């Protein structure tokens, strides 16, 4: 195995790990803010939940895209 391939696998693994950690941190902060908002204003729970689910789906989409890019860079 060449050094270039080894570095590609290493960088893809580090990139994938950073992408997953960033997505997890984003969803965690999103959920914390949604819980705080619903505690402050319980009558807006439905709107807060809908907005939270849409934002979480967007964060997951970006994380999945980053993982696919890392996998493609490793396979290349």
ABEGO torsion letter per residue (X at the ends): XBAAAAAAAAAAAAAAAAAAAAAAAAAAAAAAAAAAAAAABAAAAAAAAAAAAAAAAAAAAAAAAAAAAAAAAAAX
